[in-house]
Amino acid sequence: MNRIIGNVNRKEGGFIFSLIVLLAILALLPTGFDKQQYFYTEGVIARVISVDNSSVHNTGLFKQGDQRATIEIETGSYKGKIVKANNMLKGSLAEDKLFVEGDKAWVLIGFDKNKDINFANMIDHYRIDKEIVLIGVFAIVIIIFSGYTGVRTLLSFAFALLSIWKILIPLMLKGYSPIMIALIIGNILTIVTIFLVTGFTKKSYAAIISSITCSFITCLLAIIFGNYFNIHGAVMAWSESLLYAGFMNLNLTAIFQAGIYLASSGAILDLAVDISSALEEIINNNPNVTRTDLMKSGINIGKSVVGSQTTTLLFAYMGSYLSVMMVYMAQGTPLLNILNSKSIAAEILHTFVGCIGLVLVSPLTSLICGFIFERSNKEARE
């Protein structure tokens, strides 16, 4: 027994070390889209010393005009330099921002061949430091309550973010099949996440098999019902901007369908791990339980968990589209018109394809656990 535990610990240690090395490689890996778009410019952090709102005009709820500010550059080649900057207002609450004295701003400065600054545009409030604080609080909380498992969860989190940013998105932009890339990256993330969270155990193997199987089913359903609903991928926010930016070869519909699978893959692996972990506890406490009873227990556990998980998906998608539905209701749009609109139909597609994948993962995980756990019990008794 000690030998087995030692082998497992060495295997997990080697896996974690390999993952850390891979994270370092991914962090340094160029995306291929890091080229300088604007010459003689530099993005810097600046502190707002004073503002001039004399050219800002109120137009009902909106403000238009040009806010002028005096800023002190805090980073980059011009650190310590005080310059005048402009903040153009477009009359859009979503895009406009107003600065006050003491604010930190992200500013794009331009300079000529002699290195003299010729303009400074206030891009937005600087938030990176605040984002780091929030991420730090999350990391501290998860480590305090989960210990070593929390550290492994953070590694999984970092691997997922880097894989999406450094591999999935660049490959899609280069014209590779969005469905195939999403399936490959999504399943790799599933395997790594499950191994990190639950280790190299029987429940991990069961969860991985069921998650990957359901991921293929979910992806297939996304393609079938995406075409059946006749929804073009341009329904995704900002997607048309890619075409105008020169990426005319992109299949936006395939990207949209791949996104449906990716959005539900996390919930699928979560449920698979929940059920396999619960069934492992059952068989550890009652080694004589039969395969049939174990499967029934898994299905019964899945019934209640699936109910909460599917509702969670519904809440997540409804939350992101709450303002859209409020606009429809405020305008007195008939319910049939709302349900038939492309944006709402896309969210219905997202929600229910994901829910079908969740419903299927429960019996499938129970079935796989029944075979894996019973076989391991037989080997242990022999």
Secondary structure, DSSP 8 states (H G I E B T S, - for coil): -HHHHHHHHHHHHHHHHHHHHHHHHHHH---S----SSTTEEEEEEEEEEEE-TTEEEETTEEEEEEEEEEEE-SSTTTT-EEEEEEEEES-TTT-----TT-EEEEEEEE-TT--EEEEEEEEE--HHHHHHHHHHHHHHHHHHHTHHHHHHHHHHHHHHHHIIIIIHHHHHTT--HHHHHHHHHHHHHHHHHHHHH-SSHHHHHHHHHHHHHHHHHHHHHHHHHHHTT--GGGSTTHHHHHHTT-TT--HHHHHHHHHHHHHHHHHHHHHHHHHHHHHHHHHH-TT--HHHHHHHHHHHHHHHHHHHHHHHHHHHHHHTHHHHHHHHHTT--HHHHHHSHHHHHHHHHHHHHHHHHHHHHHHHHHHHHHHHHHHHHHHH-
